[in-house]
């Protein structure tokens, strides 16, 4: 019926009106039932388009299993409208501590694999005249490590960008390696350019005579160039990984557009991440001071008991290793916290026309 005139519409027009207002649908690849294009789960047969798994559809009166209850809770959390205050709370969430610790433990395992199992054999290959083979093996191991590390970084971005709905990255290790290498190379462009310019200027100063009048300006240029290169890397790299994880692209123009679009909020997030790093560093330094004091007291007690000095040296070496491990964990914590906050920043202020979360922009029926 036409509301404005009160007259009934012809059947053809009624059908066209209903068809135009209906949400777009496509056929489930498993049972061919109609389902909305933005849905990941077929309600008719329980087929999951993302995982490829098929589960029995929920029936009225069935109890909700704990896993499904957790999924409902994570979905509600993902749909929650976040505030900038929520973004600032991210570095102090328990889940972020776990992400940083897992990344650090993984780094230790990779280091143990290389130095404990491969370092001496590679030296043996090089000494036996197989330097090319040893280099290829080392490059392959390095590529495997970087693909794992970059996948963890992008996984952190997707987890917080999707509100906890993606605990693991949806990209392959090879794709993560490629995206991470592109972001790293673009982040290091000023460093490479300024390093080459500095080397040329030092060479010119040395040819001219190497006096204070010629070397001081070159030294000042190197210092300024190092500062500019560091600031560029700190500003570009987090947004580069965030855009890669959220939008699946590493195009420098798109990364720079997001930096320009969110410049005030983005700089605030970076400064806040630096503040969090300082706070954690102070706590870490205080804890290390307490441990060192306790080790000194224990060492004095051992000396009174005429224990060999070797044990004292081993104790101090162990404390040093613990301190280095904690500092490495702190570094990974800062990286994870920064990526998580930038991901939530993109989630709260998405690009115009961009999908709200990775994996929800499914291809339309008949799309090539």
Secondary structure, DSSP 8 states (H G I E B T S, - for coil): --TTT-----HHHHHHHHHHHS--EEE-TTT--EEETT-SB-TTT-BBTTT--B-----TT----HHHHHHHHHHHHHHS---HHHHHHGGG-HHHHHHHHHHHHHHHHHHIIIIIIIHHHHHHHHHTT-HHHHHHHHHHHHHHHHHHHHHHHHHHHHHHHTTTS-SS-SS-HHHHHHHHHHHHHHHHHHHHHHHHHHHHHHHHHHHHT--HHHHHHHHHHHHHHHHHHHHHHHHHHHHHHHHHHHHS---HHHHHHHHHHTHHHHHHHHHHHHHHHHHHHHHHHHHHHHHHHHHHHHHHHHHHTT--HHHHHHHHHHHHHHHHHHHHHHHHHHHHHHHHHHHHHHHHS--TT--SSTT-S---TT--
